[in-house]
Amino acid sequence: MGTATEDSSNGYEAVANIYIAGRGTRARVGDSIGAGVVKAWADAFPPGATVLDLGSGPGEPSTRILQEAGLTTYAVDASPTMVAAFRERFPGVPIERNTVEASEFFNRTFRGVLAWGLLFLLDPAAQALVIEKVARALEPQGRFLFTAPRQPLEWLDGMTGRRSQSLGEHTYQRLLRDAGLTWVADAQDEGENHYYFVEKV
């Protein structure tokens, strides 16, 4: 593993096949931890609203939830294996193979942006950049949903062994406010993942 090339997928390309196997065996979307929270968020959009799924992986269950809610979905993921699996499952959904912070899709506008299990995989500067880009890409009254622990902490990702970092709710609130976004509500799922519900005023 001593190559100089930086893995832009934050370690997920190396474990992509294991990840996809785990995500692909769910009998129903509703069986996934947190699916109910994301489904309720998705169902509140008008049908056909355009939503961006950041760090979609193979699209299970995130993109599937957005599709089942009748939303026009775009996705981005940095792992070539994940993107290939996504294209197989969702041939009609545009997906860009790229890091989220460099995604070309941020040149578009969206009613909603989802970053489920993603932000804390990025370094703090990239997290701040993504929040700024989300704010610019959201239409007025657009909505952003992301997950991160409430407290500032670092841990090793269970799948990749890489460092993950939550900036904590106070820092997220400041970054959101500076970007013109408002943290309006939060929730916790049965896996104790913390959700930030954000709106662009």
C-alpha positions in Angstrom: 0.0 0.0 0.0 3.0 2.3 -0.2 1.8 4.1 -3.3 1.9 7.8 -3.7 -1.6 8.0 -5.2 -4.1 9.4 -2.7 -7.3 7.4 -2.5 -10.0 10.0 -3.2 -12.7 7.7 -1.9 -11.5 8.0 1.7 -10.6 4.3 1.8 -14.0 3.1 0.5 -12.7 1.8 -2.8 -10.6 -0.8 -1.0 -13.7 -2.1 0.8 -16.3 -1.4 -1.9 -17.2 -5.0 -2.6 -17.7 -5.8 1.1 -19.8 -2.6 1.5 -21.9 -3.3 -1.6 -22.5 -6.9 -0.5 -23.7 -5.6 2.9 -25.9 -2.9 1.4 -27.3 -5.0 -1.4 -28.8 -7.8 0.8 -31.5 -5.7 2.5 -34.9 -7.1 1.8 -36.5 -3.6 1.9 -35.2 -0.1 2.2 -37.0 0.3 5.5 -34.7 -2.3 7.1 -31.7 0.0 6.9 -30.8 2.0 10.1 -31.9 5.6 9.6 -34.0 4.9 6.5 -37.1 6.2 8.2 -35.5 9.6 8.9 -34.3 10.0 5.4 -37.6 8.8 3.9 -39.6 11.3 5.9 -37.2 14.1 4.7 -37.5 12.9 1.1 -41.3 12.6 1.2 -41.7 16.2 2.2 -40.4 17.5 -1.2 -42.8 18.0 -4.0 -42.8 15.2 -6.6 -40.0 15.6 -9.2 -37.9 18.0 -7.0 -34.2 17.8 -7.8 -32.0 16.3 -5.0 -28.3 15.6 -4.9 -27.0 12.5 -3.0 -23.5 13.1 -1.9 -21.3 10.1 -1.3 -24.1 7.8 -2.5 -22.0 4.6 -2.7 -24.0 2.0 -4.6 -27.2 4.0 -4.0 -28.5 1.6 -1.3 -30.5 2.8 0.5 -30.1 6.5 0.0 -30.7 6.9 -3.8 -33.4 4.2 -3.6 -35.3 6.2 -1.0 -35.0 9.4 -3.1 -36.2 7.5 -6.2 -39.2 6.0 -4.3 -40.2 9.5 -3.1 -40.5 10.5 -6.8 -37.5 12.8 -6.8 -35.2 13.7 -9.6 -31.9 12.4 -8.3 -28.3 13.2 -9.0 -25.4 11.3 -7.2 -21.7 11.6 -6.7 -19.2 9.1 -5.3 -15.4 8.8 -5.5 -15.2 5.0 -5.6 -15.1 3.5 -9.1 -16.5 0.2 -7.9 -19.3 1.9 -6.0 -20.1 4.0 -9.1 -20.2 0.9 -11.3 -22.6 -0.8 -8.9 -24.7 2.3 -8.8 -25.0 2.5 -12.6 -26.1 -1.1 -12.7 -28.9 -0.5 -10.1 -30.0 3.0 -11.2 -29.2 3.3 -15.0 -31.4 6.4 -15.3 -29.8 8.4 -12.5 -26.8 10.6 -13.4 -23.8 9.8 -11.1 -20.5 11.6 -11.2 -17.3 9.7 -10.2 -15.6 12.4 -8.2 -14.9 13.6 -4.7 -17.9 15.5 -3.3 -15.8 18.6 -2.7 -14.8 18.8 -6.4 -18.2 17.7 -7.9 -19.3 19.4 -11.1 -22.9 18.9 -9.9 -22.4 21.9 -7.6 -22.7 24.0 -10.7 -26.4 23.1 -10.8 -29.2 24.0 -8.3 -31.1 21.6 -6.1 -34.2 21.6 -3.9 -32.4 19.3 -1.6 -28.9 17.8 -0.8 -28.3 14.7 1.2 -25.0 13.8 2.9 -25.8 10.6 4.8 -22.7 9.1 6.6 -20.3 11.3 4.6 -19.3 14.7 6.1 -17.2 13.3 9.0 -15.1 11.2 6.5 -13.7 14.5 5.1 -11.0 16.6 6.7 -12.3 19.8 8.5 -11.4 22.1 5.6 -13.2 19.9 3.1 -16.3 19.7 5.4 -16.4 23.5 5.5 -16.0 23.7 1.7 -18.8 21.2 1.1 -21.2 23.1 3.4 -20.4 26.3 1.4 -21.0 24.5 -1.9 -24.2 23.0 -0.7 -25.4 26.5 0.4 -24.7 27.9 -3.1 -26.3 25.0 -4.9 -29.5 25.1 -2.9 -32.5 27.0 -4.2 -34.2 29.4 -1.8 -36.1 27.3 0.8 -33.9 24.3 -0.2 -33.1 21.7 2.4 -29.9 19.9 3.4 -29.8 16.8 5.6 -26.5 15.5 6.9 -25.3 13.2 9.7 -22.5 13.8 12.2 -22.2 13.3 16.0 -23.3 16.3 18.1 -20.0 16.4 20.0 -16.6 17.2 18.5 -14.7 13.9 18.3 -12.4 11.7 16.2 -12.7 7.9 15.7 -11.6 5.3 13.2 -14.1 4.4 10.6 -15.5 0.9 11.1 -15.2 -0.1 7.5 -11.9 1.5 6.4 -10.0 2.1 9.6 -9.5 5.7 8.6 -9.8 8.7 10.8 -13.3 10.2 10.9 -13.9 13.6 12.5 -17.0 15.3 13.7 -16.5 19.1 14.1 -19.4 19.2 16.7 -22.7 20.9 16.6 -21.4 24.4 17.6 -18.9 24.4 14.7 -21.4 23.0 12.3 -23.9 25.6 13.4 -21.3 28.4 12.8 -20.3 27.0 9.3 -24.0 26.7 8.3 -24.8 30.2 9.5 -21.7 31.7 7.7 -22.9 29.9 4.5 -26.4 31.4 4.8 -28.0 28.2 6.1 -30.2 27.6 9.2 -30.1 24.4 11.3 -33.8 24.0 12.0 -34.1 20.6 13.6 -32.3 17.4 14.5 -33.1 13.7 15.0 -31.4 10.5 16.1 -32.0 7.1 14.6 -32.0 3.6 16.2 -28.2 3.4 15.5 -27.7 6.6 17.4 -26.7 8.5 14.3 -27.4 12.2 14.6 -29.2 14.1 11.8 -29.0 17.8 11.1 -32.0 19.2 9.3 -30.9 22.4 7.5 -32.7 25.0 5.4 -31.7 27.9 3.1 -33.8 30.9 4.0 
